[in-house]
Amino acid sequence: MSRYTGPRSRVSRRLGVNVWGTKGETIALERRPYPPGEHGRSRRRGNVSEYLLQLQEKQKARYTYGLNERQFRNIFKEAARHKGVTGENMLRFLELRLDNVVYRLGWGATRPQARQLVSHGHINVNGRRVNIPSYRLRKDDVLSLRDKAREMVVVGWNLDVLDRTPPAWLSRSDDGFEATVRDAPLREQIDVPVREQLIVELYSK
């Protein structure tokens, strides 16, 4: 199973960042800004090995985008085969996943919620229903919410209350129900707090 279903705040506290972007994780990090476990308070974040730093960066990216180890490693291998910087290619492939784009457009409050919208068949790509969260979008692809999804309270709440501004590589229609992939994202347009070079070093050993 690729979805993590355990306690999210523990993962966020272990990695030191709000991985899923929920309010509960933010509260947990503020109240207990140290790793979980019996010896969490005594652990020193600054005194860690190079391998641990690399592993933590990989785990941040993997949990953030909701992938299991095999999926993540396959994306890394594909990124390494393409021209350009491997780490940036990898982040670009992750950003272009359909579930992530649905999240970026503000249709889903979190990536897991966006993944559910895709899995339940609420998204069209170029006029065709797509229910594969890992589907990779390309330049000029057009996304739209299906009629049933446009009437969903949760989608309306996400658009009106969250009012998330899509990144520059995406354009959303005025009514918020359609969007177009303008281009592949550049590294500076990806705001995920991950040091991708450490992931490349980890997998290159």
C-alpha positions as CSV (number, residue, x, y, z in Angstrom):
1,M,0.0,0.0,0.0
2,S,1.5,3.3,-1.1
3,R,-0.4,5.5,1.3
4,Y,0.9,6.2,4.7
5,T,-1.9,5.7,7.2
6,G,0.0,6.0,10.5
7,P,0.3,9.1,12.8
8,R,1.3,12.0,10.7
9,S,2.5,14.3,13.5
10,R,5.1,11.7,14.5
11,V,6.6,11.7,11.0
12,S,6.6,15.5,10.8
13,R,8.3,15.8,14.2
14,R,10.9,13.2,13.2
15,L,11.7,15.1,10.0
16,G,11.3,18.6,11.5
17,V,8.8,19.9,8.8
18,N,5.1,19.9,8.3
19,V,5.0,17.1,5.7
20,W,1.2,16.9,4.9
21,G,0.4,20.5,5.6
22,T,-2.3,19.9,8.2
23,K,-3.1,22.0,11.3
24,G,-2.5,19.1,13.6
25,E,1.1,18.7,12.4
26,T,1.7,22.5,12.9
27,I,0.4,22.3,16.5
28,A,2.5,19.2,17.2
29,L,5.7,20.9,15.9
30,E,5.0,24.0,18.0
31,R,4.3,22.2,21.2
32,R,6.9,19.5,20.8
33,P,9.7,20.7,18.5
34,Y,11.8,17.5,19.0
35,P,11.7,14.0,17.5
36,P,9.1,11.6,18.9
37,G,9.9,8.7,21.3
38,E,11.2,8.2,24.8
39,H,14.6,9.8,24.0
40,G,13.3,12.5,21.6
41,R,14.2,15.4,23.9
42,S,17.8,14.2,24.2
43,R,18.4,13.8,20.5
44,R,20.5,16.5,18.9
45,R,19.4,17.5,15.4
46,G,22.8,19.2,14.6
47,N,24.9,16.1,15.4
48,V,23.7,13.7,12.7
49,S,25.6,11.6,10.2
50,E,25.7,12.4,6.5
51,Y,23.7,9.2,5.7
52,L,20.9,10.3,8.1
53,L,20.6,13.7,6.5
54,Q,20.3,12.1,3.1
55,L,17.8,9.6,4.3
56,Q,15.7,12.3,5.9
57,E,15.6,14.4,2.7
58,K,14.4,11.3,0.8
59,Q,11.8,10.6,3.4
60,K,10.5,14.2,3.3
61,A,10.0,14.0,-0.5
62,R,8.5,10.5,-0.4
63,Y,6.0,11.3,2.3
64,T,5.2,14.7,0.9
65,Y,4.2,13.3,-2.5
66,G,2.7,10.1,-1.0
67,L,4.9,7.5,-2.8
68,N,6.2,4.2,-1.6
69,E,9.9,3.3,-1.8
70,R,9.6,1.5,-5.1
71,Q,7.7,4.2,-6.8
72,F,10.1,6.9,-5.6
73,R,13.2,4.9,-6.7
74,N,11.7,4.4,-10.1
75,I,11.1,8.1,-10.5
76,F,14.7,8.7,-9.5
77,K,16.0,6.2,-12.1
78,E,13.9,7.8,-14.8
79,A,15.2,11.3,-13.8
80,A,18.7,10.0,-14.0
81,R,18.2,8.8,-17.6
82,H,17.0,12.2,-18.8
83,K,19.2,15.1,-19.8
84,G,19.7,17.8,-17.2
85,V,20.2,17.9,-13.4
86,T,18.9,14.6,-11.9
87,G,17.5,16.1,-8.7
88,E,15.6,18.8,-10.6
89,N,14.2,16.3,-13.1
90,M,13.0,14.2,-10.2
91,L,11.2,17.1,-8.5
92,R,9.7,18.1,-11.8
93,F,8.3,14.6,-12.4
94,L,6.9,14.6,-8.9
95,E,5.2,18.0,-9.4
96,L,3.6,16.9,-12.6
97,R,1.8,14.0,-11.0
98,L,-2.0,14.5,-11.4
99,D,-2.7,14.3,-7.7
100,N,-0.1,17.0,-6.9
101,V,-1.4,19.3,-9.6
102,V,-4.9,19.0,-8.2
103,Y,-3.5,20.0,-4.9
104,R,-1.6,22.9,-6.4
105,L,-4.8,24.2,-8.1
106,G,-6.5,24.3,-4.7
107,W,-9.1,21.7,-5.5
108,G,-7.7,19.5,-2.7
109,A,-6.8,20.9,0.7
110,T,-4.0,18.4,1.1
111,R,-2.2,16.0,-1.3
112,P,-4.0,13.0,0.2
113,Q,-7.4,14.7,-0.4
114,A,-6.4,15.6,-3.9
115,R,-5.3,12.0,-4.5
116,Q,-8.8,10.9,-3.3
117,L,-10.5,13.3,-5.8
118,V,-8.5,11.7,-8.6
119,S,-9.0,8.1,-7.5
120,H,-12.8,8.7,-7.3
121,G,-12.8,9.9,-10.9
122,H,-13.6,13.6,-10.3
123,I,-11.0,14.9,-12.7
124,N,-10.9,15.2,-16.5
125,V,-7.7,15.6,-18.5
126,N,-8.1,16.8,-22.0
127,G,-11.8,15.9,-21.8
128,R,-11.2,12.3,-20.6
129,R,-11.8,11.0,-17.2
130,V,-8.5,10.0,-15.4
131,N,-8.4,8.3,-12.1
132,I,-4.7,7.5,-11.8
133,P,-3.0,9.7,-9.2
134,S,0.5,9.1,-10.7
135,Y,-0.6,10.2,-14.2
136,R,2.0,12.6,-15.4
137,L,0.8,15.7,-17.0
138,R,2.5,17.5,-20.0
139,K,2.6,21.0,-21.3
140,D,-0.7,22.3,-22.6
141,D,-2.7,19.6,-20.9
142,V,-6.2,20.8,-19.8
143,L,-7.7,19.7,-16.5
144,S,-11.2,20.2,-15.4
145,L,-13.5,19.2,-12.5
146,R,-16.3,16.9,-13.5
147,D,-19.9,18.3,-13.0
148,K,-20.4,16.3,-9.8
149,A,-17.2,17.5,-8.3
150,R,-18.1,21.1,-9.0
151,E,-21.1,20.8,-6.7
152,M,-19.1,19.2,-3.8
153,V,-19.0,21.2,-0.7
154,V,-15.4,20.3,0.1
155,V,-14.2,21.5,-3.3
156,G,-16.2,24.8,-3.0
157,W,-14.7,25.3,0.5
158,N,-11.2,24.7,-0.7
159,L,-11.6,27.2,-3.5
160,D,-13.3,29.9,-1.5
161,V,-11.7,29.6,1.9
162,L,-8.2,28.3,1.1
163,D,-8.0,30.4,-2.0
164,R,-4.7,28.9,-2.9
165,T,-2.8,30.7,-5.7
166,P,-1.5,28.2,-8.3
167,P,2.2,28.4,-9.2
168,A,3.2,30.2,-12.4
169,W,3.5,27.1,-14.4
170,L,-0.3,26.5,-14.0
171,S,-3.1,28.7,-15.1
172,R,-6.6,28.4,-13.6
173,S,-9.8,29.7,-15.1
174,D,-11.8,32.5,-13.5
175,D,-14.4,30.1,-12.1
176,G,-11.7,27.9,-10.7
177,F,-13.0,24.7,-12.3
178,E,-10.6,24.4,-15.2
179,A,-6.8,24.7,-15.6
180,T,-4.0,24.4,-18.1
181,V,-0.4,23.2,-17.6
182,R,1.5,26.1,-19.1
183,D,4.9,24.5,-18.9
184,A,7.0,22.1,-16.8
185,P,7.9,23.7,-13.5
186,L,11.4,25.2,-12.9
187,R,13.3,24.5,-9.7
188,E,12.6,27.9,-8.2
189,Q,8.9,27.4,-8.7
190,I,8.8,24.3,-6.5
191,D,8.4,25.3,-2.9
192,V,8.8,21.8,-1.3
193,P,11.6,22.1,1.4
194,V,13.7,19.3,0.1
195,R,17.4,19.3,-0.7
196,E,17.3,17.1,-3.8
197,Q,21.0,16.8,-4.1
198,L,21.2,14.8,-0.9
199,I,18.7,12.4,-2.4
200,V,20.8,12.0,-5.5
201,E,23.8,11.3,-3.3
202,L,21.9,8.7,-1.3
203,Y,20.8,6.7,-4.4
204,S,24.1,7.1,-6.1
205,K,26.0,5.1,-3.5
